[in-house]
Amino acid sequence: MIENIVINGVHLDVDEDLTKYVIKKIAGLDKYMSKHVKESAHAEVWLKESKAKDKRKLTCEVKMTLPKEVLMTSETTLNIYAAIDIVETKLKNQIMKYKGLHSTSRIRHSLNLLKKKQNI
């Protein structure tokens, strides 16, 4: 699990149930990360409430710091739990992309291709 998660509420009271839900969803993203990325991952979560024209909007923003990159995403809905779920899905996709770009097997494969080209 991602150990370093900071949860902030802006114009919103973050109760124990909401905190547990955020930790469950965001910390669960570690299964898509390699071991060294898990150890240094840090997440900051902002849960915001705003009112515009008698409509209540709830926003979940997450900034996840990984080695060599920072992933950020946000979502605004009428339900904070739905916003957290959507942010989790977006972060999962970003982590998968990050893993593809920074994985050691991809680097090894690129090095092998370079060696083959040099031998020709």
Backbone as a ProteinNet text record, in pm:
[ID]
protein_1_A
[PRIMARY]
MIENIVINGVHLDVDEDLTKYVIKKIAGLDKYMSKHVKESAHAEVWLKESKAKDKRKLTCEVKMTLPKEVLMTSETTLNIYAAIDIVETKLKNQIMKYKGLHSTSRIRHSLNLLKKKQNI
[TERTIARY]
82.7	0	87.1	35.8	104.9	92.9	206	207.4	182.5	233.2	227.5	107.1	-4.4	-124.7	-170.1	-182	-228.6	-365.8	-465.4	-602	-640	-679.8	-718.6	-862.2	-939	-1074.6	-1082.1	-1138.2	-1154.6	-1304.7	-1354.6	-1497.4	-1578.1	-1514.3	-1578.5	-1522.1	-1609.4	-1564.9	-1531.2	-1408.4	-1363.2	-1377.9	-1480.4	-1504.5	-1424.6	-1438.2	-1359.6	-1394.6	-1523.3	-1564.9	-1506.5	-1509	-1454.3	-1303	-1235.8	-1091.6	-1057.5	-1130.9	-1106.9	-1129.7	-1233.8	-1265	-1153.7	-1104.9	-996.1	-870.4	-837	-717.5	-731.4	-849.7	-873.1	-853.4	-907.9	-902.1	-763.3	-704.8	-576.6	-461.8	-461.6	-354	-358.3	-475.2	-488.8	-425.4	-389	-325.9	-182.5	-127.1	10.6	27.4	-79.3	-66.1	-28.4	-38.4	0.7	142.3	210.6	344.1	450.3	571.4	683	727.2	812.3	850	918.5	1014.3	1086	997.1	897.5	804.4	710.7	665.2	578	643.5	772.9	844.3	856	861.4	880.8	756.4	644.2	522.2	462.8	408.9	345.9	222	110.4	-14	-72.3	-120.6	-191.9	-331.8	-433.1	-572.3	-642.4	-709.8	-790.4	-935.1	-1019.9	-1163.3	-1227.5	-1293	-1344.7	-1494.4	-1557.8	-1700.2	-1717.1	-1797.5	-1825.4	-1973	-2025.3	-2164.8	-2168.5	-2238.2	-2254.5	-2398.8	-2467.6	-2606.1	-2692.7	-2684.7	-2763.6	-2734	-2620.2	-2579.6	-2455.1	-2457.8	-2344.4	-2255	-2129.8	-2033.8	-1922.7	-1888.6	-1783.7	-1670.2	-1548.9	-1431.4	-1330.4	-1271.2	-1160	-1039.8	-933	-807.9	-698.5	-616.4	-506.9	-379	-274.2	-139.2	-54.3	-7	73.6	215.9	309.6	449.7	518.4	573	646.8	787.7	880.8	1014.9	1008.9	1068.1	1079.2	951	840	715	614.2	524.3	414.4	284.1	194.6	65.8	-39.7	-122.5	-229	-358.6	-466.5	-597.9	-703.9	-816.4	-927.4	-1058.9	-1163.4	-1297.2	-1399.2	-1501.4	-1607.7	-1740.6	-1812	-1942.8	-2035.5	-2153.5	-2249.2	-2229.8	-2149.7	-2126.1	-1975.5	-1923.8	-1779.1	-1725	-1804.8	-1759.3	-1744.4	-1834.5	-1824.2	-1700.4	-1672.8	-1554.4	-1427.5	-1424.3	-1307.2	-1290.2	-1400.4	-1393.8	-1340.1	-1386.3	-1341.7	-1195.2	-1152.3	-1012.1	-924.4	-973	-897.3	-874.4	-977.7	-966.5	-869	-877.6	-786.1	-641	-619.9	-484.2	-432.2	-517.6	-477.8	-425.5	-497	-453	-320.2	-305.2	-179.9	-63.8	-87.9	17.3	58.5	-38.2	-6.2	79.8	47.4	126.7	267.5	274.9	403.6	487.7	425.6	496.3	551.5	473.4	520	638.3	638.2	746.8	873.9	859.7	974.7	1013.5	956.7	989.8	1128.3	1196.2	1331.8	1331.8	1225.9	1222.7	1218.6	1149.8	1145.3	1283.5	1353.4	1487.1	1581.4	1573.2	1657.5	1627.9	1500.9	1462.7	1521.1	1514.4	1570.3	1721.3	1788.5	1933.1	1970	1892.2	1918	1900.3	1800.5	1780.3	1897.3	1947.8	2062.9	2186.7	2208	2323.8	2313.6	2194.7	2176.6	2204	2159.8	2182.3	2330.8	2403.9	2545.2	2624.3	2579.4	2649	2625.8	2523.8	2493.6	2583
-118.7	0	124.9	227.2	355.5	410.8	428.8	470	619.8	701.3	846.6	904.8	914.5	974.9	1086.5	1205.5	1321.5	1359.5	1367.8	1400.6	1535	1628.2	1762.2	1788.4	1854.1	1894.2	2045.1	2091.7	2235	2262.5	2332.9	2361.4	2232.3	2126.8	1996.5	1927.3	1874.8	1798.7	1657.1	1616.5	1482.6	1393.8	1309.4	1222	1092.5	1006.9	882.9	788.4	778.6	690.8	736.8	866.5	921.7	900.9	918.7	896.2	750.9	658.5	516.4	482.6	541.6	516.1	566.4	687.4	744	658.8	618.2	536.4	402.4	342.4	214.1	227.5	332.4	349.9	392.9	492.6	547.2	455.4	402.5	312.5	181.4	144	21.7	29.1	148.2	164.3	110.1	76.3	28.3	-105	-179.6	-308.5	-291.5	-170.5	-143	-86.2	-74.7	-14.7	-119.9	-90.6	-178.2	-151.1	-236.5	-228.9	-96.5	-53.3	69.7	193.4	188.8	300.9	305.3	188	181.4	245	219	267.4	419.2	483.1	628.3	705.6	638.5	706.5	789	903.7	994.9	1053.6	1055.8	1108.6	1216.5	1322.4	1429	1435.1	1429.1	1427.6	1550.6	1624.6	1739.3	1709	1715.6	1698.6	1834.6	1885.6	2022.6	2024.4	2121.3	2145.1	2289.6	2307.3	2442.7	2451.8	2571.2	2594.4	2704	2674.1	2772.3	2765.9	2876.4	2885.6	2776.6	2765.6	2669.2	2523	2498.4	2360.6	2329.6	2216.1	2171.6	2084.2	2120.9	2043.9	1995.3	1869.4	1810.2	1766.9	1802.8	1776.4	1695.3	1599.7	1522.6	1546.9	1598.4	1620.4	1538.3	1473.8	1393	1429.3	1448.2	1469.8	1356	1270.7	1156.2	1176.3	1178.3	1198.5	1062.5	1035.4	912.1	949.8	855.8	888.9	934.2	1047	1104.7	1165.4	1161.3	1214.4	1244.7	1338.1	1371.5	1352.3	1271.1	1246.4	1328.6	1399.1	1480	1452.7	1448	1432.5	1488	1525.4	1574	1540.6	1539.3	1511.4	1583.4	1640.2	1710.3	1640.8	1602.9	1539.3	1588.8	1530.9	1564.6	1478.4	1372.2	1278.5	1261.8	1282.6	1277	1135.8	1034.9	897	861.6	912.1	890.6	961.4	1080.3	1153.6	1077.2	1018.5	940.2	818.5	751.6	634.9	671.1	781.5	824	863.1	932.9	971.3	846.9	746.5	621.5	557.6	554.2	497	576.9	709.5	794.2	772.1	765.5	742.9	605.1	506.1	371.5	374.2	443.1	453.3	528.3	634.6	710.8	627.8	548.1	463	355.6	298.5	197.1	257.8	379.5	448.5	477.9	524.7	551.8	425.6	315.6	188.2	144.8	165.8	131.7	216.9	342.3	432.9	412.5	374.9	369.7	229	128.3	-7.5	-47.2	-128.5	-170.1	-266.4	-344.7	-437.1	-360.6	-246.5	-164.8	-107.1	-66	-10.4	-118.5	-236.5	-347.7	-382	-382.3	-412.4	-307.9	-180.5	-73.3	-88.1	-124.1	-143.3	-260.4	-367.5	-482.2	-445.6	-363.6	-319.4	-233.6	-147.1	-64.5	-148.7	-248.9	-337.5	-412.7	-458.2	-528.4	-436.9	-311.9	-216.8	-186.5	-179.5	-149.3	-264.9	-387.6	-504.7	-522	-462.1	-477.5	-391.2
0	0	0	-61.4	-60	82.1	146.8	287.7	305.7	214.4	231.1	157.8	226.5	169	261.6	207.5	283	227.8	315.4	273.7	332.5	244.7	285.4	242.5	326	291.1	276.6	166	142.8	140.2	239.1	256.8	268.7	317.2	330.6	453.2	535.6	652.1	608.2	631.5	594.1	716.9	715.2	830.2	816.3	914.3	918.8	803.2	769.4	659.7	526.3	502.8	379.2	373.5	485.4	492.2	460.4	519.4	492.2	345.2	286.8	145.9	54.9	82.3	1.6	14.4	135.3	156.8	84.7	92.9	25.7	-125.4	-184.6	-329.9	-377.5	-314.3	-361.6	-323.9	-202.4	-160.9	-238.8	-286.9	-364.6	-502.2	-545.1	-676.4	-679.5	-563.2	-558.7	-630.5	-651.3	-719.3	-866.6	-918.4	-1056.2	-1065.3	-952	-948.1	-919.5	-964.5	-930.8	-787.5	-733.9	-592.6	-557.1	-640	-604.4	-617.3	-704.1	-716.9	-595.7	-549.2	-431	-309.7	-292.9	-174.8	-170.2	-287.1	-287.5	-331.3	-354	-397.2	-282.5	-318.5	-222.3	-289.2	-218.5	-275.1	-185.9	-249.5	-181.2	-240.4	-154.8	-199.1	-143.7	-232.1	-191.4	-224.3	-123.9	-141.6	-121.2	-225.9	-223.1	-246.1	-182.9	-205.3	-250.7	-355.2	-401.5	-438.9	-428.6	-464.5	-569	-678.9	-784.6	-833.6	-824.7	-868.9	-806.3	-677.3	-598.9	-632	-696.1	-723.4	-642.5	-578.3	-496.8	-583.3	-595	-673.1	-580.8	-593.9	-512.6	-603.6	-565	-647.4	-569	-637.5	-582.2	-671.9	-614.6	-687.1	-620.7	-703	-650.1	-723	-644.6	-697.4	-642.9	-732.9	-692.8	-743.2	-649.6	-682.9	-691.3	-809.7	-836.2	-880.3	-879.5	-929.4	-1075.3	-1104.5	-1238.1	-1293.3	-1218.9	-1273.1	-1162.9	-1191.7	-1101.2	-1179	-1124.8	-1188.1	-1117.4	-1194.6	-1136.7	-1210.8	-1135.8	-1195.9	-1101.8	-1158.7	-1076.8	-1145.7	-1065	-1117	-1029.3	-1093.1	-1023.4	-1053.4	-949.1	-963.4	-852.9	-847	-741.4	-617.8	-629.5	-519.8	-502.3	-382.9	-359.7	-379.3	-345.8	-362.2	-511.1	-593.6	-738.4	-793.8	-743.9	-788.4	-752.8	-634.6	-592.1	-681.3	-715.4	-803.4	-941.8	-996.3	-1129.3	-1126.4	-1021.8	-1007.6	-996.1	-924	-911.1	-1049	-1132	-1265.8	-1351.9	-1344.5	-1421.5	-1377.5	-1247.3	-1196.1	-1235.2	-1233.8	-1275	-1418	-1507.2	-1646.5	-1657.9	-1580.2	-1583.6	-1529.4	-1426.4	-1369.8	-1469	-1539.1	-1639.8	-1751.2	-1791	-1892.8	-1839.5	-1715.6	-1651.1	-1644.9	-1607.9	-1595.8	-1731.3	-1836.4	-1970.3	-2014.4	-1975.2	-2014.9	-1933.7	-1808.1	-1717.6	-1673.3	-1734.4	-1690.8	-1739.5	-1662.1	-1697.4	-1814.7	-1833.3	-1946.5	-2078.4	-2080.4	-2201.5	-2230	-2125.9	-2144.1	-2195.1	-2137.6	-2183.7	-2328	-2365	-2501.8	-2597.8	-2558.8	-2642.7	-2655.9	-2547	-2552.8	-2642.7	-2637	-2724.1	-2870.3	-2900.5	-3039.6	-3086.8	-2999.8	-3036	-3061.7	-2978.6	-2995.9	-3128.9	-3164.9	-3290.4	-3409.3	-3400.9	-3509	-3523.7	-3413.4	-3418.6	-3477.1	-3458	-3509.7	-3660.1	-3714.9	-3857.3	-3939.8
[MASK]
++++++++++++++++++++++++++++++++++++++++++++++++++++++++++++++++++++++++++++++++++++++++++++++++++++++++++++++++++++++++

